[in-house]
Amino acid sequence: MIDLRNTNILFLSVSFFQYEIAIVKRLRELGACVDFYDERPSNSNLSKGIIRFNKKWYQYQIDSYYQKIISEIKNKKYHYFLLIKGEAIPSYFIEKVKELNPEITCIYYNFDSLEEYPNLVSHLPYFDKNFTFYRKDAQKYNLHFRPLFYLDEYQNKKSNNENLKYDISFIGSAHTDRYLIGEKVRKLAENLTFQSYFYYYAMGKISFKLKRIFDKNLQYFNTQKISYQKLNHKQIIKIYQQSKAILDINKPFQNGLTIRTFEVLALGKKLITTNTDIVNYPFYNPQNILVINRENIKLPEEFFSSKFKEIDKETLSMMSLDSFIECLFIKNQDEYWQ
């Protein structure tokens, strides 16, 4: 059992589908006193876009926001400072936190590629412990390697795999070649008389139109198939429970495992993925996980006719949110995950 009683944690994170809120909740359940702030001053589509492409245009709002945080925390003492991603956070804020708390342990975690977000490399020297979900970044920058996790509600909602509604389901944000791959899989599924469910999500119409200018893959997107409403965890679990296998499409230039990978397997569902690096993980089993080639997709019927092979308790435990927290705050898991 992780014991974080009598510890004060300052936690800043990018917003990522309420997972940051789940982390806060679990840290508090484990006994920690947590002060949480979104690391962006705003999560509007416009501000996200500006921060991502050139945050200097948004510097006044960023400075005002972080000066406000400093005024709220200046008289508090923290044992830990945890930052996840940190697209907007200014370096002077990290320096101020360390100045106010000389004994603090600073922890950084990133669930995106530093090749895709090179500006985030500048964060690394400020932190005592740096973690990434991306194996190549761990090797290149000498970082601790820790994949993402599943929430307990996924493991606790396992269903039997009889009388299911869908053979293949996909739920994910609309980006890169996801639509092109998804449509290929959907058509193959139709040829096999499989039932499928596809849900493509975009933050907003304006944001998606701007993305289409820079990403030629999105120009092929049938906009009638896009939803601008997020599904919550309860809705996602319900669809997954009704499915035999879940499709996961990683960004073509990024091999870190998506959080969906862990949720699907925790639910006892089969996974179809374009991520070839998954074969290097301790939980990989070809009976549960089908790796498909983006350029030559095949859906062997025997994968769907065979049963899911239960994952042992120790492995499931290592994939959990508790294990993720233990890795960041207590002891790294490089030996296990590498």
BAZAGU-890393 format. One record per residue (C-alpha): residue number from 1; x, y, z; residue in three letters. Coordinates in Angstrom, 1 decimal. Last residue first. Example, Ala and Ser with C-alpha at 12.3 -4.5 7.8 and 13.67 -1.06 7.14 Angstrom:
BEGIN
   nr      px      py      pz  rest
    2    13.7    -1.1     7.1   SER
    1    12.3    -4.5     7.8   ALA
***
This chain:
BEGIN
   nr      px      py      pz  rest
  338    12.5    -1.9   -20.0   GLN
  337     9.2    -1.9   -18.1   TRP
  336    10.3    -4.0   -15.2   TYR
  335    13.9    -2.7   -14.8   GLU
  334    12.8     0.9   -15.2   ASP
  333    10.2     0.7   -12.5   GLN
  332    11.1     3.8   -10.5   ASN
  331    10.5     3.9    -6.7   LYS
  330     8.4     6.0    -4.4   ILE
  329     6.8     9.1    -6.0   PHE
  328     6.6     8.5    -9.7   LEU
  327     6.6     4.7    -9.7   CYS
  326     4.1     4.5    -6.8   GLU
  325     1.8     6.8    -8.7   ILE
  324     1.9     4.6   -11.8   PHE
  323     1.5     1.5    -9.8   SER
  322    -1.6     3.0    -8.1   ASP
  321    -2.9     4.0   -11.6   LEU
  320    -2.7     0.3   -12.7   SER
  319    -0.5    -1.4   -15.3   MET
  318     1.8    -3.0   -12.6   MET
  317    -1.3    -4.4   -10.9   SER
  316    -2.5    -6.0   -14.1   LEU
  315     0.8    -7.7   -14.4   THR
  314     0.7    -9.0   -10.8   GLU
  313    -2.9   -10.1   -11.2   LYS
  312    -2.3   -12.3   -14.3   ASP
  311    -3.8   -11.3   -17.6   ILE
  310    -6.7   -13.5   -18.7   GLU
  309    -6.5   -14.9   -22.2   LYS
  308    -9.3   -13.5   -24.3   PHE
  307   -11.1   -16.2   -26.2   LYS
  306   -10.4   -17.3   -29.8   SER
  305   -12.9   -16.5   -32.6   SER
  304   -11.9   -12.9   -33.1   PHE
  303    -8.2   -13.7   -33.6   PHE
  302    -9.1   -16.7   -35.7   GLU
  301   -10.8   -14.4   -38.2   GLU
  300    -7.6   -12.8   -39.2   PRO
  299    -8.0    -9.0   -39.7   LEU
  298    -5.4    -7.8   -42.2   LYS
  297    -4.2    -4.3   -42.8   ILE
  296    -1.4    -3.7   -45.3   ASN
  295    -0.1    -0.2   -45.2   GLU
  294    -0.9     0.5   -41.5   ARG
  293     0.3    -3.0   -40.5   ASN
  292    -1.8    -4.5   -37.8   ILE
  291    -0.7    -5.8   -34.3   VAL
  290    -3.4    -8.0   -32.8   LEU
  289    -3.3    -8.2   -29.0   ILE
  288    -5.1   -10.8   -26.8   ASN
  287    -4.0   -14.1   -28.4   GLN
  286    -0.8   -12.4   -29.5   PRO
  285     0.1   -11.8   -25.8   ASN
  284     2.0    -8.7   -24.8   TYR
  283     1.7    -8.0   -21.0   PHE
  282     5.5    -7.6   -20.4   PRO
  281     5.8    -4.9   -23.2   TYR
  280     8.1    -5.3   -26.2   ASN
  279     5.4    -6.5   -28.6   VAL
  278     3.7    -3.2   -28.0   ILE
  277     6.3    -1.5   -30.1   ASP
  276     4.4    -2.3   -33.3   THR
  275     1.6     0.3   -32.5   ASN
  274    -1.0    -0.1   -35.2   THR
  273    -3.3    -1.8   -32.6   THR
  272    -6.2    -4.3   -32.3   ILE
  271    -6.9    -5.1   -28.7   LEU
  270    -9.0    -7.8   -27.2   LYS
  269   -11.1    -7.1   -24.2   LYS
  268   -10.6    -8.1   -20.6   GLY
  267   -11.5    -4.7   -19.2   LEU
  266    -8.0    -4.2   -17.9   ALA
  265    -6.8    -5.0   -21.5   LEU
  264    -9.0    -2.2   -22.9   VAL
  263    -8.1     0.3   -20.3   GLU
  262    -4.3    -0.3   -20.6   PHE
  261    -4.2     0.2   -24.4   THR
  260    -6.7     3.1   -24.2   ARG
  259    -4.0     5.1   -22.2   ILE
  258    -2.0     5.2   -25.5   THR
  257     1.3     3.3   -25.7   LEU
  256     4.4     5.3   -26.7   GLY
  255     5.3     4.6   -30.3   ASN
  254     5.0     8.0   -31.9   GLN
  253     5.5     9.0   -35.5   PHE
  252     2.4     7.2   -36.9   PRO
  251     0.2     8.6   -34.1   LYS
  250    -1.3     5.5   -32.5   ASN
  249    -4.5     3.8   -33.7   ILE
  248    -6.2     1.6   -31.2   ASP
  247    -9.1    -0.7   -32.2   LEU
  246   -11.1    -2.4   -29.6   ILE
  245   -12.1    -6.1   -29.7   ALA
  244   -15.2    -8.1   -28.7   LYS
  243   -17.3    -5.1   -27.9   SER
  242   -20.4    -4.5   -25.7   GLN
  241   -18.2    -3.9   -22.6   GLN
  240   -16.2    -1.4   -24.7   TYR
  239   -19.3     0.6   -25.5   ILE
  238   -20.4     0.7   -21.8   LYS
  237   -16.8     1.6   -20.7   ILE
  236   -16.8     4.6   -23.1   ILE
  235   -20.1     5.9   -21.8   GLN
  234   -19.0     5.6   -18.1   LYS
  233   -15.6     7.1   -18.9   HIS
  232   -17.1    10.2   -20.5   ASN
  231   -17.7    10.7   -24.2   LEU
  230   -16.6    14.1   -25.5   LYS
  229   -19.0    15.9   -27.8   GLN
  228   -17.7    17.5   -31.1   TYR
  227   -18.5    14.4   -33.1   SER
  226   -17.0    13.7   -36.5   ILE
  225   -18.6    11.3   -39.1   LYS
  224   -20.3    14.0   -41.1   GLN
  223   -16.9    15.6   -41.5   THR
  222   -15.9    12.8   -43.8   ASN
  221   -12.1    13.1   -43.4   PHE
  220    -9.9    13.1   -46.4   TYR
  219    -8.6    16.6   -45.6   GLN
  218    -7.5    15.2   -42.2   LEU
  217    -4.6    13.4   -43.8   ASN
  216    -3.3    16.7   -45.2   LYS
  215    -2.6    18.0   -41.8   ASP
  214    -1.8    21.7   -41.8   PHE
  213    -5.0    23.2   -43.2   ILE
  212    -7.1    20.4   -41.8   ARG
  211    -6.0    21.4   -38.3   LYS
  210    -7.5    24.8   -38.8   LEU
  209   -10.9    23.3   -39.8   LYS
  208   -10.7    21.0   -36.7   PHE
  207   -10.1    23.9   -34.4   SER
  206   -13.0    25.9   -35.9   ILE
  205   -15.4    22.9   -35.6   LYS
  204   -14.5    22.1   -32.1   GLY
  203   -12.5    19.7   -29.9   MET
  202   -12.7    16.8   -32.4   ALA
  201   -13.9    13.2   -31.6   TYR
  200   -14.2    10.2   -34.0   TYR
  199   -16.5     7.4   -32.8   TYR
  198   -16.5     4.1   -34.8   PHE
  197   -18.7     1.1   -33.9   TYR
  196   -18.4    -2.2   -35.8   SER
  195   -20.4    -5.3   -36.6   GLN
  194   -18.5    -8.0   -38.5   PHE
  193   -19.8    -9.4   -41.8   THR
  192   -16.2   -10.2   -42.8   LEU
  191   -16.5    -7.8   -45.6   ASN
  190   -17.9    -5.2   -43.2   GLU
  189   -14.9    -5.7   -40.9   ALA
  188   -12.6    -5.0   -43.8   LEU
  187   -14.5    -1.8   -44.6   LYS
  186   -14.3    -0.7   -40.9   ARG
  185   -10.6    -1.4   -40.8   VAL
  184    -9.9     0.6   -43.9   LYS
  183   -12.1     3.4   -42.6   GLU
  182   -10.2     3.4   -39.3   GLY
  181    -6.8     3.6   -41.0   ILE
  180    -7.8     6.7   -43.1   LEU
  179    -9.7     8.3   -40.1   TYR
  178    -6.7     7.8   -37.8   ARG
  177    -4.2     9.2   -40.3   ASP
  176    -3.1    12.3   -38.3   THR
  175    -5.9    13.4   -35.8   HIS
  174    -9.5    12.9   -34.9   ALA
  173    -9.6    12.0   -31.2   SER
  172   -10.6     8.4   -30.3   GLY
  171   -13.2     5.8   -29.9   ILE
  170   -13.0     2.6   -32.0   PHE
  169   -15.0    -0.6   -31.7   SER
  168   -14.7    -4.0   -33.4   ILE
  167   -16.9    -7.1   -33.1   ASP
  166   -19.9    -5.1   -31.7   TYR
  165   -23.1    -6.0   -29.9   LYS
  164   -21.8    -8.8   -27.7   LEU
  163   -23.7   -12.0   -27.0   ASN
  162   -20.9   -13.5   -24.9   GLU
  161   -17.7   -11.8   -23.9   ASN
  160   -18.5   -11.7   -20.2   ASN
  159   -18.1    -8.3   -18.7   SER
  158   -15.3    -6.6   -16.8   LYS
  157   -16.4    -3.4   -15.0   LYS
  156   -14.0    -3.4   -12.0   ASN
  155   -10.9    -3.3   -14.2   GLN
  154   -12.2    -0.2   -16.0   TYR
  153   -13.3     1.6   -12.9   GLU
  152    -9.8     1.1   -11.4   ASP
  151    -8.4     3.6   -13.8   LEU
  150    -5.8     2.3   -16.4   TYR
  149    -2.2     3.3   -16.7   PHE
  148     0.5     5.1   -18.8   LEU
  147     3.9     3.8   -19.5   PRO
  146     6.9     4.5   -17.3   ARG
  145    10.5     4.9   -18.6   PHE
  144    12.9     6.9   -16.5   HIS
  143    14.8     9.4   -18.6   LEU
  142    18.3     9.2   -20.1   ASN
  141    17.5    11.7   -22.8   TYR
  140    17.8     9.4   -25.9   LYS
  139    16.9     6.2   -24.1   GLN
  138    13.9     7.5   -22.3   ALA
  137    12.9     9.5   -25.3   ASP
  136    12.9     6.3   -27.5   LYS
  135    10.8     4.4   -24.9   ARG
  134     8.0     7.0   -24.8   TYR
  133     5.9     7.0   -21.7   PHE
  132     8.3     9.5   -20.1   THR
  131     9.6    10.2   -16.6   PHE
  130    12.0    12.8   -15.2   ASN
  129    13.0    12.7   -11.5   LYS
  128    14.9    15.6    -9.8   ASP
  127    13.4    18.2   -12.1   PHE
  126    14.6    21.5   -13.3   TYR
  125    17.0    20.1   -15.9   PRO
  124    14.2    18.4   -17.8   LEU
  123    11.9    21.3   -18.5   HIS
  122    13.9    22.6   -21.5   SER
  121    13.1    19.4   -23.4   VAL
  120     9.5    20.6   -23.5   LEU
  119    10.2    22.9   -26.4   ASN
  118    10.9    19.8   -28.6   PRO
  117     7.1    18.8   -28.6   TYR
  116     6.8    16.3   -31.5   GLU
  115    10.4    15.0   -31.0   GLU
  114     9.8    15.2   -27.2   LEU
  113     7.1    12.6   -27.8   SER
  112     4.0    12.9   -25.7   ASP
  111     3.0    11.4   -22.3   PHE
  110     5.4    13.4   -20.2   ASN
  109     6.0    13.2   -16.5   TYR
  108     8.1    15.5   -14.3   TYR
  107     8.8    15.1   -10.6   ILE
  106    10.4    17.8    -8.3   CYS
  105    11.3    16.8    -4.8   THR
  104    11.1    19.8    -2.4   ILE
  103    13.8    20.5     0.2   GLU
  102    14.3    24.2    -0.8   PRO
  101    10.6    24.9    -1.0   ASN
  100    10.0    28.6    -1.8   LEU
   99    13.1    28.7    -4.1   GLU
   98    12.0    25.5    -5.7   LYS
   97     8.5    26.8    -6.4   VAL
   96    10.1    30.0    -7.7   LYS
   95    12.4    28.2   -10.1   GLU
   94     9.4    26.2   -11.5   ILE
   93     7.5    29.5   -12.0   PHE
   92    10.5    31.1   -13.7   TYR
   91    10.6    28.3   -16.2   SER
   90     7.1    29.3   -17.6   PRO
   89     4.4    26.6   -17.7   ILE
   88     2.4    26.6   -20.9   ALA
   87     3.1    23.2   -22.5   GLU
   86     3.8    21.5   -19.1   GLY
   85     3.6    17.7   -19.8   LYS
   84     2.6    16.5   -16.3   ILE
   83     4.2    18.4   -13.4   LEU
   82     4.5    17.1    -9.9   LEU
   81     6.0    19.2    -7.1   PHE
   80     6.6    17.3    -3.9   TYR
   79     7.2    18.0    -0.2   HIS
   78     5.4    21.3    -0.3   TYR
   77     5.3    24.2     2.1   LYS
   76     2.7    26.9     1.8   LYS
   75     3.1    30.6     2.2   ASN
   74     3.9    31.3    -1.4   LYS
   73     1.1    29.0    -2.7   ILE
   72    -1.7    31.5    -3.5   GLU
   71     0.5    34.4    -4.6   SER
   70     2.5    32.0    -6.8   ILE
   69    -0.7    30.8    -8.5   ILE
   68    -1.8    34.4    -9.3   LYS
   67     1.6    35.1   -10.7   GLN
   66     1.1    32.0   -12.9   TYR
   65    -2.1    33.2   -14.4   TYR
   64    -0.9    36.8   -15.0   SER
   63     2.2    35.5   -16.7   ASP
   62     0.3    33.1   -18.9   ILE
   61    -2.3    35.7   -19.9   GLN
   60     0.5    38.2   -20.8   TYR
   59     2.5    35.5   -22.7   GLN
   58    -0.3    34.5   -25.1   TYR
   57     1.4    35.5   -28.3   TRP
   56     4.7    34.1   -26.8   LYS
   55     2.9    30.8   -26.7   LYS
   54     3.5    30.1   -30.4   ASN
   53     2.0    27.0   -31.9   PHE
   52     0.9    25.0   -28.9   ARG
   51     0.0    27.9   -26.7   ILE
   50    -1.9    29.6   -29.5   ILE
   49    -3.9    26.5   -30.3   GLY
   48    -4.8    25.8   -26.7   LYS
   47    -5.9    29.4   -26.3   SER
   46    -8.2    29.2   -29.3   LEU
   45    -9.7    25.9   -28.4   ASN
   44   -10.5    27.1   -24.9   SER
   43    -8.6    25.3   -22.2   ASN
   42    -7.5    28.5   -20.3   SER
   41    -4.6    29.5   -18.1   PRO
   40    -2.9    26.2   -19.0   ARG
   39    -1.1    24.2   -16.3   GLU
   38    -4.4    23.2   -14.7   ASP
   37    -3.8    23.7   -11.0   TYR
   36    -4.0    21.2    -8.1   PHE
   35    -3.1    21.6    -4.5   ASP
   34    -2.9    18.1    -3.0   VAL
   33    -2.8    17.0     0.7   CYS
   32    -1.7    13.4     0.5   ALA
   31    -3.3    10.5     2.3   GLY
   30    -3.6     7.8    -0.3   LEU
   29    -7.2     8.8    -1.0   GLU
   28    -5.8    12.3    -1.7   ARG
   27    -3.4    10.9    -4.3   LEU
   26    -6.3     8.9    -5.8   ARG
   25    -8.5    12.0    -6.3   LYS
   24    -5.7    14.1    -7.8   VAL
   23    -4.8    11.3   -10.2   ILE
   22    -8.5    11.0   -11.2   ALA
   21    -8.6    14.7   -11.8   ILE
   20    -5.6    14.5   -14.1   GLU
   19    -7.3    11.7   -16.0   TYR
   18   -10.2    14.1   -16.7   GLN
   17    -9.8    13.8   -20.5   PHE
   16    -6.3    15.2   -20.6   PHE
   15    -6.0    18.7   -19.1   SER
   14    -2.3    19.6   -18.8   VAL
   13    -1.0    19.1   -15.4   SER
   12     0.1    21.0   -12.3   LEU
   11     0.4    19.2    -8.9   PHE
   10     1.7    20.8    -5.7   LEU
    9     1.9    17.9    -3.2   ILE
    8     1.9    18.1     0.6   ASN
    7     2.8    14.9     2.4   THR
    6     1.5    13.9     5.8   ASN
    5     0.1    10.6     4.5   ARG
    4     1.5     9.4     1.2   LEU
    3     1.6     5.7     2.0   ASP
    2     1.4     3.4    -1.0   ILE
    1     0.0     0.0     0.0   MET
***
